[in-house]
Amino acid sequence: MLIEESLDIDFHQMVDNSLNTFLIIDRDKTILYCNRPGLELLNLSIEDILYKSMCCFIPNDQHCICEDVIEQVFEKKKR
């Protein structure tokens, strides 16, 4: 029996229990997912963050930088 066959990896559980924050956003910067560590870091509930603009949680002076980085990520995805 291969090791891979004996492992039942639940990726959602792995991401939710990670020590890192994971956010999934769409092109409009709307938050579609935030894992538990992200919610704890921001001291928010899922209802407080889900389907809101990511810009609501970033200081105003950082918006341009954030938008540039997000645009670069989506442009790379197109290629």
N, C-alpha and C positions, 0 to 999 in steps of 0.2 A: 504494500500500500504506500503510495506517495504521500509525503507530508501535505502537499497542496490539497489532496483529496480529503484529508482528515480535518482541515481547517474550515470552519464556517465563519467567515469574516462578515460582520455587519458594518459596512462602511459608515452608515449614519451614526451608529453607536460609537465608532472609532473617532469620527469628527466631533461628535457632541462631547466626548470625554477627553478630547485633546487638551493640552495645556495652552494651545494657540487659539487665537480668535479667528473664526472663519465667517466671512460675509459673502453672500452671493447677491450681486446687484445686476440690474439690467442697464441698458445703454442710457436710460434716462436717470440713472443713479438712484433708482428706487430699490430699497432693501427687500430682497425676496427671502433671505434666510440669514439667521445669525445663530451661531452655536451658543451653548451654555456659558463657556468661558467669556465670550464676547458680551453677553448680557450681564455677567457678573462684573466684568471690567467697567462697563458703562453704568452699572447699578440700575438697570432697566428690566422691565418685563418684556416678553415677546410682543405683547400688545402695544407697548410703548414705541417699538422700533420697526415692526413689520409694516411694509408698504409705505414707509415714509422716505423722504429724500435723505440720502446720505449726508447732504449738505447741512441738515439740521443738527448733526452731531460733530461737525468739524468747525473749528474757529474760522470766522469770516476771512481772516488774512491768509488762510490756507486753501481756500476754495479754488483759486486758479491753478495751484500746483496739483491739487487732487484731480481736477478736471483734465489737466494735461496727461497725467498718468493713466487715468481711466480711458481716455481717448486712445492713447498708445496701445493699451491692452486690447481694446476692441479692434483697432486697425491691424494688429498682428493676427488676430483671430480670422480676419477676412482673407488673409493671404493663403 
